[in-house]
Amino acid sequence: MNTLENTVSMMKNLPETDLLKIQSYTKKLFQRRESEATDEAVGKFLKPMSRENFMKDIEIAEQEITNGNFSNAEEVFDELERRYGL
């Protein structure tokens, strides 16, 4: 028997409660890996930003909002749907 066959054979003999614990643990492992993969992918596109630059961007955004230079979220999503057929 290979490792997979041995594992399946062992799992067939486990009570339901143990199988549920294994399933829960496996889900957590995959969720953690998905988060890490997402962080890695985002990190490739976004450069690290200093606190100073971040705060400056917030000030600029607040000023633009005060001046009425912003788009309604519904309009943005409508445009995305129209452009990309979402």
N, CA, C and O atoms as a GROMACS GRO file, in nm:
protein
  344
    1MET      N    1   0.083  -0.120   0.000
    1MET     CA    2   0.000   0.000   0.000
    1MET      C    3   0.087   0.125   0.000
    1MET      O    4   0.190   0.133   0.067
    2ASN      N    5   0.041   0.224  -0.078
    2ASN     CA    6   0.115   0.350  -0.076
    2ASN      C    7   0.058   0.441   0.034
    2ASN      O    8  -0.037   0.404   0.103
    3THR      N    9   0.115   0.558   0.050
    3THR     CA   10   0.076   0.649   0.158
    3THR      C   11  -0.071   0.689   0.148
    3THR      O   12  -0.142   0.691   0.248
    4LEU      N   13  -0.117   0.720   0.029
    4LEU     CA   14  -0.257   0.760   0.010
    4LEU      C   15  -0.352   0.646   0.050
    4LEU      O   16  -0.450   0.668   0.120
    5GLU      N   17  -0.322   0.528   0.005
    5GLU     CA   18  -0.406   0.412   0.038
    5GLU      C   19  -0.408   0.387   0.189
    5GLU      O   20  -0.513   0.356   0.246
    6ASN      N   21  -0.293   0.400   0.253
    6ASN     CA   22  -0.286   0.383   0.398
    6ASN      C   23  -0.368   0.489   0.471
    6ASN      O   24  -0.439   0.458   0.567
    7THR      N   25  -0.360   0.611   0.424
    7THR     CA   26  -0.435   0.720   0.486
    7THR      C   27  -0.584   0.698   0.472
    7THR      O   28  -0.659   0.713   0.569
    8VAL      N   29  -0.628   0.664   0.352
    8VAL     CA   30  -0.771   0.638   0.329
    8VAL      C   31  -0.818   0.521   0.415
    8VAL      O   32  -0.927   0.527   0.472
    9SER      N   33  -0.739   0.417   0.424
    9SER     CA   34  -0.773   0.301   0.504
    9SER      C   35  -0.789   0.340   0.651
    9SER      O   36  -0.883   0.295   0.718
   10MET      N   37  -0.698   0.422   0.702
   10MET     CA   38  -0.706   0.469   0.839
   10MET      C   39  -0.831   0.554   0.862
   10MET      O   40  -0.900   0.540   0.963
   11MET      N   41  -0.860   0.641   0.768
   11MET     CA   42  -0.972   0.732   0.783
   11MET      C   43  -1.106   0.659   0.780
   11MET      O   44  -1.203   0.704   0.841
   12LYS      N   45  -1.112   0.548   0.710
   12LYS     CA   46  -1.235   0.470   0.705
   12LYS      C   47  -1.273   0.418   0.843
   12LYS      O   48  -1.391   0.394   0.870
   13ASN      N   49  -1.175   0.400   0.929
   13ASN     CA   50  -1.200   0.345   1.062
   13ASN      C   51  -1.222   0.452   1.169
   13ASN      O   52  -1.253   0.419   1.283
   14LEU      N   53  -1.207   0.578   1.133
   14LEU     CA   54  -1.223   0.685   1.231
   14LEU      C   55  -1.371   0.715   1.256
   14LEU      O   56  -1.454   0.703   1.166
   15PRO      N   57  -1.403   0.756   1.379
   15PRO     CA   58  -1.540   0.798   1.406
   15PRO      C   59  -1.571   0.931   1.336
   15PRO      O   60  -1.480   1.007   1.300
   16GLU      N   61  -1.699   0.957   1.317
   16GLU     CA   62  -1.744   1.077   1.246
   16GLU      C   63  -1.689   1.205   1.309
   16GLU      O   64  -1.652   1.298   1.238
   17THR      N   65  -1.683   1.211   1.441
   17THR     CA   66  -1.634   1.332   1.508
   17THR      C   67  -1.488   1.362   1.470
   17THR      O   68  -1.452   1.478   1.450
   18ASP      N   69  -1.407   1.260   1.460
   18ASP     CA   70  -1.268   1.278   1.420
   18ASP      C   71  -1.258   1.324   1.274
   18ASP      O   72  -1.176   1.408   1.240
   19LEU      N   73  -1.342   1.267   1.189
   19LEU     CA   74  -1.342   1.308   1.048
   19LEU      C   75  -1.380   1.455   1.034
   19LEU      O   76  -1.324   1.526   0.951
   20LEU      N   77  -1.476   1.500   1.114
   20LEU     CA   78  -1.516   1.640   1.111
   20LEU      C   79  -1.403   1.732   1.158
   20LEU      O   80  -1.383   1.840   1.103
   21LYS      N   81  -1.328   1.687   1.260
   21LYS     CA   82  -1.213   1.765   1.306
   21LYS      C   83  -1.106   1.775   1.196
   21LYS      O   84  -1.048   1.882   1.175
   22ILE      N   85  -1.081   1.666   1.128
   22ILE     CA   86  -0.984   1.665   1.019
   22ILE      C   87  -1.029   1.759   0.906
   22ILE      O   88  -0.949   1.834   0.851
   23GLN      N   89  -1.157   1.752   0.873
   23GLN     CA   90  -1.211   1.838   0.768
   23GLN      C   91  -1.196   1.986   0.806
   23GLN      O   92  -1.157   2.068   0.723
   24SER      N   93  -1.228   2.019   0.931
   24SER     CA   94  -1.217   2.157   0.978
   24SER      C   95  -1.072   2.205   0.971
   24SER      O   96  -1.045   2.316   0.925
   25TYR      N   97  -0.980   2.122   1.016
   25TYR     CA   98  -0.838   2.158   1.011
   25TYR      C   99  -0.791   2.178   0.868
   25TYR      O  100  -0.717   2.273   0.838
   26THR      N  101  -0.833   2.090   0.778
   26THR     CA  102  -0.795   2.100   0.638
   26THR      C  103  -0.847   2.231   0.576
   26THR      O  104  -0.775   2.298   0.501
   27LYS      N  105  -0.970   2.266   0.609
   27LYS     CA  106  -1.026   2.392   0.559
   27LYS      C  107  -0.943   2.511   0.606
   27LYS      O  108  -0.916   2.603   0.528
   28LYS      N  109  -0.902   2.509   0.733
   28LYS     CA  110  -0.820   2.618   0.787
   28LYS      C  111  -0.687   2.628   0.713
   28LYS      O  112  -0.640   2.738   0.684
   29LEU      N  113  -0.627   2.514   0.684
   29LEU     CA  114  -0.500   2.515   0.610
   29LEU      C  115  -0.517   2.579   0.472
   29LEU      O  116  -0.434   2.660   0.430
   30PHE      N  117  -0.625   2.542   0.403
   30PHE     CA  118  -0.647   2.596   0.269
   30PHE      C  119  -0.682   2.744   0.275
   30PHE      O  120  -0.640   2.820   0.188
   31GLN      N  121  -0.758   2.786   0.376
   31GLN     CA  122  -0.792   2.928   0.389
   31GLN      C  123  -0.666   3.009   0.414
   31GLN      O  124  -0.649   3.117   0.357
   32ARG      N  125  -0.578   2.958   0.499
   32ARG     CA  126  -0.453   3.028   0.526
   32ARG      C  127  -0.370   3.040   0.399
   32ARG      O  128  -0.313   3.145   0.370
   33ARG      N  129  -0.364   2.932   0.322
   33ARG     CA  130  -0.286   2.932   0.198
   33ARG      C  131  -0.346   3.030   0.097
   33ARG      O  132  -0.273   3.100   0.027
   34GLU      N  133  -0.480   3.034   0.089
   34GLU     CA  134  -0.546   3.129  -0.002
   34GLU      C  135  -0.513   3.272   0.037
   34GLU      O  136  -0.488   3.355  -0.050
   35SER      N  137  -0.513   3.301   0.167
   35SER     CA  138  -0.481   3.436   0.214
   35SER      C  139  -0.337   3.472   0.179
   35SER      O  140  -0.310   3.583   0.133
   36GLU      N  141  -0.246   3.378   0.201
   36GLU     CA  142  -0.106   3.402   0.169
   36GLU      C  143  -0.088   3.426   0.020
   36GLU      O  144  -0.012   3.514  -0.021
   37ALA      N  145  -0.156   3.346  -0.063
   37ALA     CA  146  -0.144   3.361  -0.208
   37ALA      C  147  -0.201   3.495  -0.253
   37ALA      O  148  -0.146   3.560  -0.342
   38THR      N  149  -0.311   3.537  -0.191
   38THR     CA  150  -0.371   3.666  -0.225
   38THR      C  151  -0.277   3.779  -0.187
   38THR      O  152  -0.255   3.870  -0.266
   39ASP      N  153  -0.222   3.773  -0.065
   39ASP     CA  154  -0.128   3.876  -0.020
   39ASP      C  155  -0.008   3.885  -0.114
   39ASP      O  156   0.037   3.994  -0.148
   40GLU      N  157   0.041   3.769  -0.155
   40GLU     CA  158   0.157   3.765  -0.245
   40GLU      C  159   0.123   3.828  -0.380
   40GLU      O  160   0.202   3.904  -0.435
   41ALA      N  161   0.005   3.796  -0.432
   41ALA     CA  162  -0.037   3.850  -0.562
   41ALA      C  163  -0.055   4.001  -0.555
   41ALA      O  164  -0.012   4.073  -0.645
   42VAL      N  165  -0.118   4.050  -0.448
   42VAL     CA  166  -0.139   4.194  -0.432
   42VAL      C  167  -0.004   4.264  -0.417
   42VAL      O  168   0.018   4.372  -0.472
   43GLY      N  169   0.086   4.201  -0.342
   43GLY     CA  170   0.218   4.259  -0.322
   43GLY      C  171   0.297   4.279  -0.450
   43GLY      O  172   0.385   4.366  -0.456
   44LYS      N  173   0.268   4.201  -0.551
   44LYS     CA  174   0.337   4.216  -0.679
   44LYS      C  175   0.292   4.342  -0.753
   44LYS      O  176   0.366   4.395  -0.836
   45PHE      N  177   0.171   4.389  -0.723
   45PHE     CA  178   0.116   4.504  -0.795
   45PHE      C  179   0.122   4.633  -0.715
   45PHE      O  180   0.123   4.742  -0.772
   46LEU      N  181   0.125   4.622  -0.584
   46LEU     CA  182   0.126   4.741  -0.500
   46LEU      C  183   0.263   4.757  -0.435
   46LEU      O  184   0.316   4.665  -0.373
   47LYS      N  185   0.318   4.875  -0.450
   47LYS     CA  186   0.446   4.903  -0.387
   47LYS      C  187   0.422   4.938  -0.241
   47LYS      O  188   0.317   4.994  -0.208
   48PRO      N  189   0.516   4.908  -0.153
   48PRO     CA  190   0.502   4.949  -0.013
   48PRO      C  191   0.490   5.100  -0.005
   48PRO      O  192   0.553   5.173  -0.082
   49MET      N  193   0.408   5.148   0.088
   49MET     CA  194   0.383   5.291   0.100
   49MET      C  195   0.418   5.336   0.242
   49MET      O  196   0.385   5.269   0.340
   50SER      N  197   0.486   5.448   0.250
   50SER     CA  198   0.520   5.501   0.382
   50SER      C  199   0.395   5.560   0.447
   50SER      O  200   0.298   5.592   0.379
   51ARG      N  201   0.400   5.572   0.577
   51ARG     CA  202   0.287   5.632   0.650
   51ARG      C  203   0.264   5.773   0.600
   51ARG      O  204   0.150   5.816   0.584
   52GLU      N  205   0.371   5.845   0.577
   52GLU     CA  206   0.361   5.984   0.529
   52GLU      C  207   0.287   5.991   0.395
   52GLU      O  208   0.198   6.074   0.379
   53ASN      N  209   0.324   5.905   0.301
   53ASN     CA  210   0.256   5.905   0.170
   53ASN      C  211   0.111   5.861   0.182
   53ASN      O  212   0.024   5.913   0.113
   54PHE      N  213   0.086   5.765   0.271
   54PHE     CA  214  -0.050   5.718   0.293
   54PHE      C  215  -0.137   5.831   0.346
   54PHE      O  216  -0.248   5.852   0.297
   55MET      N  217  -0.087   5.904   0.445
   55MET     CA  218  -0.163   6.015   0.504
   55MET      C  219  -0.183   6.127   0.401
   55MET      O  220  -0.288   6.191   0.399
   56LYS      N  221  -0.084   6.150   0.317
   56LYS     CA  222  -0.097   6.251   0.212
   56LYS      C  223  -0.207   6.212   0.114
   56LYS      O  224  -0.287   6.296   0.073
   57ASP      N  225  -0.210   6.084   0.076
   57ASP     CA  226  -0.316   6.036  -0.015
   57ASP      C  227  -0.455   6.054   0.048
   57ASP      O  228  -0.550   6.088  -0.022
   58ILE      N  229  -0.464   6.030   0.178
   58ILE     CA  230  -0.593   6.049   0.246
   58ILE      C  231  -0.634   6.196   0.243
   58ILE      O  232  -0.750   6.228   0.217
   59GLU      N  233  -0.540   6.285   0.269
   59GLU     CA  234  -0.569   6.429   0.265
   59GLU      C  235  -0.618   6.471   0.127
   59GLU      O  236  -0.714   6.547   0.114
   60ILE      N  237  -0.552   6.421   0.024
   60ILE     CA  238  -0.592   6.453  -0.114
   60ILE      C  239  -0.732   6.400  -0.142
   60ILE      O  240  -0.814   6.469  -0.202
   61ALA      N  241  -0.760   6.277  -0.099
   61ALA     CA  242  -0.891   6.217  -0.120
   61ALA      C  243  -1.000   6.296  -0.048
   61ALA      O  244  -1.107   6.320  -0.104
   62GLU      N  245  -0.972   6.337   0.075
   62GLU     CA  246  -1.070   6.416   0.150
   62GLU      C  247  -1.097   6.549   0.082
   62GLU      O  248  -1.211   6.595   0.078
   63GLN      N  249  -0.993   6.611   0.029
   63GLN     CA  250  -1.010   6.738  -0.042
   63GLN      C  251  -1.094   6.719  -0.169
   63GLN      O  252  -1.181   6.800  -0.199
   64GLU      N  253  -1.067   6.612  -0.242
   64GLU     CA  254  -1.144   6.583  -0.363
   64GLU      C  255  -1.291   6.560  -0.330
   64GLU      O  256  -1.379   6.606  -0.403
   65ILE      N  257  -1.318   6.489  -0.220
   65ILE     CA  258  -1.456   6.466  -0.179
   65ILE      C  259  -1.523   6.599  -0.144
   65ILE      O  260  -1.636   6.623  -0.184
   66THR      N  261  -1.452   6.684  -0.070
   66THR     CA  262  -1.504   6.815  -0.034
   66THR      C  263  -1.538   6.897  -0.159
   66THR      O  264  -1.638   6.969  -0.161
   67ASN      N  265  -1.454   6.887  -0.262
   67ASN     CA  266  -1.475   6.961  -0.387
   67ASN      C  267  -1.575   6.893  -0.481
   67ASN      O  268  -1.606   6.945  -0.588
   68GLY      N  269  -1.626   6.777  -0.440
   68GLY     CA  270  -1.723   6.706  -0.524
   68GLY      C  271  -1.660   6.628  -0.638
   68GLY      O  272  -1.730   6.589  -0.732
   69ASN      N  273  -1.529   6.605  -0.631
   69ASN     CA  274  -1.459   6.529  -0.735
   69ASN      C  275  -1.455   6.380  -0.701
   69ASN      O  276  -1.351   6.327  -0.663
   70PHE      N  277  -1.568   6.316  -0.714
   70PHE     CA  278  -1.574   6.172  -0.688
   70PHE      C  279  -1.687   6.113  -0.771
   70PHE      O  280  -1.773   6.185  -0.822
   71SER      N  281  -1.685   5.982  -0.784
   71SER     CA  282  -1.788   5.911  -0.858
   71SER      C  283  -1.873   5.830  -0.762
   71SER      O  284  -1.823   5.774  -0.664
   72ASN      N  285  -1.999   5.824  -0.790
   72ASN     CA  286  -2.091   5.741  -0.714
   72ASN      C  287  -2.055   5.595  -0.740
   72ASN      O  288  -2.029   5.557  -0.854
   73ALA      N  289  -2.053   5.513  -0.635
   73ALA     CA  290  -2.015   5.372  -0.649
   73ALA      C  291  -2.104   5.300  -0.750
   73ALA      O  292  -2.057   5.216  -0.826
   74GLU      N  293  -2.233   5.331  -0.750
   74GLU     CA  294  -2.325   5.267  -0.843
   74GLU      C  295  -2.286   5.298  -0.988
   74GLU      O  296  -2.291   5.211  -1.075
   75GLU      N  297  -2.247   5.423  -1.012
   75GLU     CA  298  -2.203   5.461  -1.147
   75GLU      C  299  -2.076   5.386  -1.187
   75GLU      O  300  -2.062   5.342  -1.301
   76VAL      N  301  -1.985   5.371  -1.092
   76VAL     CA  302  -1.859   5.300  -1.119
   76VAL      C  303  -1.888   5.155  -1.157
   76VAL      O  304  -1.835   5.105  -1.256
   77PHE      N  305  -1.974   5.088  -1.078
   77PHE     CA  306  -2.005   4.948  -1.106
   77PHE      C  307  -2.083   4.934  -1.236
   77PHE      O  308  -2.063   4.837  -1.310
   78ASP      N  309  -2.173   5.028  -1.265
   78ASP     CA  310  -2.245   5.024  -1.392
   78ASP      C  311  -2.148   5.034  -1.510
   78ASP      O  312  -2.164   4.964  -1.610
   79GLU      N  313  -2.049   5.121  -1.497
   79GLU     CA  314  -1.949   5.138  -1.603
   79GLU      C  315  -1.866   5.010  -1.620
   79GLU      O  316  -1.837   4.969  -1.732
   80LEU      N  317  -1.828   4.948  -1.508
   80LEU     CA  318  -1.752   4.822  -1.515
   80LEU      C  319  -1.834   4.713  -1.582
   80LEU      O  320  -1.782   4.637  -1.663
   81GLU      N  321  -1.962   4.705  -1.547
   81GLU     CA  322  -2.049   4.606  -1.609
   81GLU      C  323  -2.061   4.630  -1.759
   81GLU      O  324  -2.056   4.537  -1.839
   82ARG      N  325  -2.076   4.756  -1.795
   82ARG     CA  326  -2.090   4.790  -1.938
   82ARG      C  327  -1.959   4.758  -2.012
   82ARG      O  328  -1.961   4.699  -2.120
   83ARG      N  329  -1.849   4.799  -1.954
   83ARG     CA  330  -1.719   4.782  -2.022
   83ARG      C  331  -1.677   4.637  -2.032
   83ARG      O  332  -1.627   4.593  -2.136
   84TYR      N  333  -1.696   4.561  -1.924
   84TYR     CA  334  -1.643   4.425  -1.919
   84TYR      C  335  -1.751   4.315  -1.924
   84TYR      O  336  -1.719   4.196  -1.919
   85GLY      N  337  -1.873   4.356  -1.934
   85GLY     CA  338  -1.980   4.257  -1.945
   85GLY      C  339  -1.998   4.173  -1.821
   85GLY      O  340  -2.031   4.055  -1.829
   86LEU      N  341  -1.976   4.234  -1.707
   86LEU     CA  342  -1.989   4.159  -1.580
   86LEU      C  343  -2.134   4.138  -1.544
   86LEU      O  344  -2.164   4.077  -1.442
   0.00000   0.00000   0.00000
